Amino acid sequence: MNESLDSRTTAGAPAPTPEPPARTSAPPPTRLRQRLAELRGPAVAPRPLDARALAALAANPGCRRRALLDGAGVDKGALAQALGSPAPFGQSQFAFVRGNVFEARVKADGGADLLRLLHERLGGGAPAPEPDAVRVPDLAAAGPQGRAARTALALEEACAGEAEGGWSLLDHPMVALDVAGSPAYLEPDAVVVHPDGSWTVVEIKSFPMLDGSADSAKVGAAARQAAVYVLALEAVAERMSSPSPGPLPGGGRVRRQVLLVCPKDFSNLPAAEAVDVRKQLSVTRRQLVRLTRLEEIAAALPEGTTFDLRPADDEQTPTRPVEELTAAVESVPAAYAPECLAACELAFHCRRRAREAGAVEALGRGVRGELGGLTTVEGVLAAALVRAGSGAAARASEPAAGSGAAVAPPALDPAQAGPDSPTGPVDATDPTVAALRRAAALRAEALAAGALAAGAAAGGPAAGGMP
């Protein structure tokens, strides 16, 4: 915390006469919260971030739009609906109910099945947990900040009593993680404290585990989500007042292996496997660090920018003009990629705008990386053109004998384009341009050969010049 200059006095000098405190600006956190409230709407409650949203946010750290909207707590689903690009995004009601029923089954009887599975997979030689000896602390508190503080206290108490060699089960704890300068409150399914004082994250999912294996894509998504919880718990461990180091290598307390619990073979019986999240943890940590801070993004917005939908009296129907709302959204740069369609409510809006602008981002990150400085589809097509009347391109422009098909002639070489050209001049020495022109030449040769072959087959012997 910054120390106020008014609170300092010179050593040995008499205290000055008290004066009314000068009016100063609010500290940065308060100003940031006020600014985010203005962006969200003064009467709108913030939408909290969860681990799924953070995993998706970390997967696209260059998207300032998502970082700001998520940090401000804007309801992106309602915003997409008001923009006219709703996305069928979210978990189905059936999957939600099934997940809650299965989680209740796993945690029944004080978590006996859960602790049994954990001891089998990650026990590490510790004594098996006795059902009546497992500590299940009460984590109830007022608000997310209170619950996070109560969770930190429960973890510290469990570690302080590690000499007793007991197990502790924290059911739906609350942890905080700093995301782009704003705290996000996360709620893991469970956290288990081992007798040695180490912590294991438990992730409970409703997708089945068939013959000891589950869908790899779903397991990967669960691992990325669990990595966010591990990262938040590491921050809790660093703030602990206990001076003793953790039992893990390097003095850590949070294990890099999480326990994934799923239904066994479509039944309601739990099965579990240990999942190593070290790779996901390093990726998530690196990408969260790269996120642009919210105050920097908000400071670059035009004065008066807000994403408030101004709902009507029914608190659901937006009354704000679509043009005004679109301008507010477009004032924040986005980094669209096709992967956003599975993770962001605004993906359909961003895809439509990217297509309208002809941005190569709509084709995927791999294509975008290969094209270098070419940022539009029009520019890519212009760079791929070859000089009219040269080589295979000229031959491709001629219709094949007897084919009856006409091939459009190629355009002029864009390297000769002037400053008034919509694509502008193209640097023919650019390796990307050279590769595009080589690919275009090969395509033209293939098309010419195919057209000649088709014409010969249609014309028969006459096409070959025989009488």
N, C-alpha and C positions, 0 to 999 in steps of 0.2 A: 504494500500500500504506500502511496506517496504521502510524505509528511507535509502538512500545511506549513507554509512559511510564516503565517501569523502565530503559530504555536511555539515558535522558537524565540528564545530570549538570550541575550548575551550574558555569559557567566559573570557574576559579581555586579551587574548593572541593576539599578532599581527597576522594579516592575513598572511599566508605563501605566498611565491612567486607562482603565478599561474603556473601550470605544465600541459602539455598535458594530457587529461583524459586517464586513463588506459582503455584498451580494456577489457570489461567484457562480460559475456554471456548474452544473451537476457533474459528478464524477463520470468517467467514460462508461462504466457498466450501466449506470442509470440512463445516460443519454442513449446508449445503444438499445436498451429495452424500450425506451420511449419511441425511438425511431422505428423499431420493429413493430411496435403496436400501431403506429401511424400507417405503416405499410399494410398491415393485416386488416386494420379497421379498428377504431377505438372501442367499438361495442362488440367486437368479435373475440371469442375465447380462442387462445392459441391451440392448434392441433399438435399434440405431442408426437415426438419422433419415437420410433421403435427400432429394434435391431434390424428388421428387414429393410426399412427405409435407409438406415445408415449403411448397410451392406451395399444397397443399390447406389447410394450417394458416393461411397468410396470407390465404386467401380467406374464412376465417371467424374473424376475430380475436377475436370476442366469446365464443367457446366456451372456457370455462375448463377444461372436462373434457378436451378434446382436448389443450390446451396442457400440462396437468399430466401426462396419461398419456404423451404423446410425450416430454416433457422427462424423465420418470422412466424412459423406455425400456420401458414396459409393452407386452407383446404384445397388441394390441387384438383381433387375430383369435382367439387362444385365450380371451381374456376374453369376447368375444361368444359363442363356442361354449359356454363354461361358463354364461353367462346364459340360454342357450336361444334366442338370436337370431343364429345364424350368418349371415354374409353371403358370397355368392359373389363375393369381391373379390380382384383381383390379375390378373397377366398370365398368359395361357395358356402351357402348356409349349411349344406349337408356335411361338408368337410369340417366346418367350424364345430358343429354339434358332435360329430364323431370324435374330433380331437379332444373336446372337453370331457366326454364320457371316458375315453381311453386314459386320459391323464388322471382322472379321479380313480380309475381302477389301479393305476400304477402306484399312486400315493396312498392307497387305502391301508388301514392298519398301521398308521404311523410310518408309512413308506417302507414296509418290510420287504416287499418284492424289489423295490428300487435299490435298497441298500444291499440286498442279496446279489443282485446283478452287478452292482458296482464293485462289491468285494470279489466276485468271480473274475471280473475283467481287469480291475485296477487296484486290487487289494494290496499287492506288494508285500505279502507276508504279514500284514497286520491281522490281529485277531478278528474273527467274524463279529459283526455287530449284533448285540443282543437286543431284541425288540424293545424291552423295557428300559434299556440303558442308553438309547439314542436320545440326545437332546434336540428338541424341536422348539426353538425360541419363538416368542410372539413378536412379530414384526409390524404390528399395527401401529399406525401413527397418522397424523393429520397432514395431508398433502404429500406430493412426491419428495419435497425436500426433507420433510420429517421422516418419511419412510426410508430414504437413502441414509439419513443420519442413524436411524435405528438399525439398519442393516449393518452399517460399519461398526456400530457398537457391539452387535451380536457376533460379528466375525472376530472382533478383538477379544471378546470374552471367551469365545471358543478356543482361540489360540492361546490365551492366558491359561486355560485349563488343560492344555495338551499333555501336561505331565500325568494327568489322570488316565490318559490312554483311551478316551471315549470318542464316539462319533457324534457329529452334529448335522442336522438336516435343516436347511433354510428353504422354506417353501415360498416361492415367488418373492424373492428379495428384490429390493430396488437399489440400483447403482446409477451413478452419474458419470457421464463422459463428456469432456469438452470437445465440441464440434464447431470449428471455425469461430471460436470465441464465444460460443453460446452453449450452456449445459443442456445435454439430452439425457433424460431419465429412462433407463432401460429396466426391463423386468424379466430375468431368466426364469425358466420353468422351475429350476431348483439348483442349489449349490450345496455340496456336501463337504464338510470339514473332516479330514482324516485324523486318526489318532496322533500322527506326527505333526499336525498343524498345517498340512497342505490342503489346497482347495481344488475341487473338481466341479466343472460346469456340467449340468445335466440338461440335455435337449430332448424333449419328448415330442415325437411326430406321429401323425396318424397314417402315413403311407406304410405299406406292409414290407416286411423283411422275409423274403422267400428263400428257403434253404440257406439261411445265414447271410444273404446278400440283398441289397435294396437298389433301387434305381440310382445310377451314378449321378445324374443331374440333380436329383433331389437331395442326395447325400452331400453333394458339393454345396448346394444352397444352404443346407443346415450347418455345414462346417463354416461357411462364411459368416453366418449369423452367430454361431457360437464364438467365433473369433472376436466379434465385437464385444461380447460379454466378457471374454478373457481380458481384453484390453481395458475394459472399465474396471474389472476387479484388480488388475495390476495397479491402477491408480489408487484404489482403496488401500491396497497393501502398502503403497509408498507413504500414505498419509497416516498410517497407524503409529500410535505413540509408543508401542512396544519396541525397545531397542534391539531385541534379539532377532537375528536373521532367520529367514525361512529355512525349511529343511531341504529344499530343492537345490540343485547346483546353481551357484551364483547367489545364493541367499534368497531366492524367490519363494513364493508361496502358491502361486496359481499354476496348476499343471497345464502342460501343453497338449495333453490328451483329454478329450471330453467324452462323455458317455452319451451315445445316441440310443434312445429307447424307442422301439417301434412295435406294432402288432406282429405277431408271429403267424405267418401263413394265413392271412385274412381272418384270423381269430381275434379275440379280445385279450389273449394272453401276451404278456410283454416279453420281448427279446431285446438284447442289447449288444452293442459292439463299441469298442474304443476307437475313436477317430482322432488322428493326429492333425492338429490345426496349426502347426508351426508355419507352414507356407502361407496359409490364409492370414495368419496373424501378422507376418511381416509385410504382406501386401497391403492389408488394411491399415497398418500403422503408417506405412510410407505414403499411402494415398490420402489419408486423413491429414497428415502433415502438409501435404501439397495444397489442400483446399484453401482457396483465397478467403481471407477473413471477411466476416460480414460487414464490418464497418467500412472497409475499403470498397465493397460492392455498393453499399447504400450511399456512400459519399459521391459516387459517380452518377447517381440517378438524377434526372431533372427535378427541379423543385416542385413539390406537390404530388409526386408520384405515389400512388396507393393502389392496392389490389382489392380494396373494399368493394364487395358486390352490391352494397346498399340494398339489402333485402327489404321486401315489402312487409306489411303488417303480419303476414303469415310466417315471416322469418325464413322463407324458403325461396320465394320468387325474386330473382335479382332485378333491380330497377336501373342499374347503371347501363348506359349505352355500350353496345358491343364494340363500336369503334374506339371509344375512350379506353375501355378495358384492354383491347388489343394493343393499343399504343403503350399502355403501361407495361404489359408483359413483354413487348418487343424492345422496351428500353433496357432490358437486362439480357446480355448475350447468353446464348445457349450453345451447347455442344451436342447436337443430336447424333445418335447412332441407332441403327436398327435394333440393337440390344435394349434400347430404352422402352420398346413396345411391351416388354415383359416386366418392367420395373417402375414405370412412371406414368402417372395419370395424364400428364400433359404431352405424352409421346405422340399422339395422333395430331395434335395441333402443331408441334414442332416439325413433324414429318411433312405436313401439308405446306408449312412455310418454307421448309428446305427445298421441297420440290418446286414450289413457285419461283424460288430464287435460283433454281438450277444448281444447287450446292452439291458437291461430290460427297459430302458427308452422308447423304441419303443412300449411298451405295455401300456404306460400311467403312469401318475404321481401317481395314486392310487396304481397300482401294484408295482411301484418302491418303494413307501413308505412302503408297506407291507413286502417287501423282505429284508429290512434292509441292511446288509453288502453283500448280494449276488447281484452282479452287472451284471452278464451275464446269458443268457438263459442256456448255457451249465452248469454253476455252479448251477443253480436252479434245472435242471434235475438231476444232480449228487447228490444233497442234498436230492432229493425226493426218490431216490432209496432205497430199502431195501435189506437185505442180501439174496443172492440167496439160494433157498431151504428152506426158512422159511415161515411158515404160509400160508396165502392166496396167496402170490406171487408165491410160488411153485405150489399151486394148479392151479393158473391161467396159468402157463406155460404148463399144460397138456391139450392136445386137448380133447374136449368133445366127448363122445361116439357117434359115428354115425354122428358127425358134419362135419367131413372131413376138419376142419379148424385147422390150426396150429398157436399157439400163441408163439411169440418170447419169449425166456427165459429172465428173468430179469438179469441185469448186477450185478457185484459184489458190495458189499457195499463200497461206496467211502470213508468211514471212514478209510478203510484199504489202501487207495491210498497212494503211496509214493510221494516223492518230484518230481519225474519225471512225475507224472500224469498230463495231461493237465488241469484238474480241481483243482489239489492240494488236500490236506487233508481237510476233512469236520469235523467241530466240532459238534458231535452228541448231545451235551448238549445245543446247541443254540436253543432258543425257536422257531425261524423261521424254522430251520431244523426239529425240532420235529413236528411242524405243517404240514410241507410239507410231511413228512413221514407218518403221520397219514392220510392225504388226499390221498396219494398214496396207502396206505393199504386199505382204504375204496373203492377206485376205483377198486383195484384188486379184492376185494371180490364181488363187483357188476358185474364185467366182468365175474368172474368165475360162479356166480349164473346165469347170462344170458346165458353163453355158455352151462351149464348143462341143463337149461330149453329148449334151442334150440335143443340140442341133443336128449332130451327125446321126444320132439314133432316130430322130424324127424324120429326117430327109432320106435315109437309106443310102443306097449306092450313089444316087445323084448328088448327095451332099459331098461326097468325096471326089467329084469331078469325073466319074465314070460315065460313059454313054449309056 
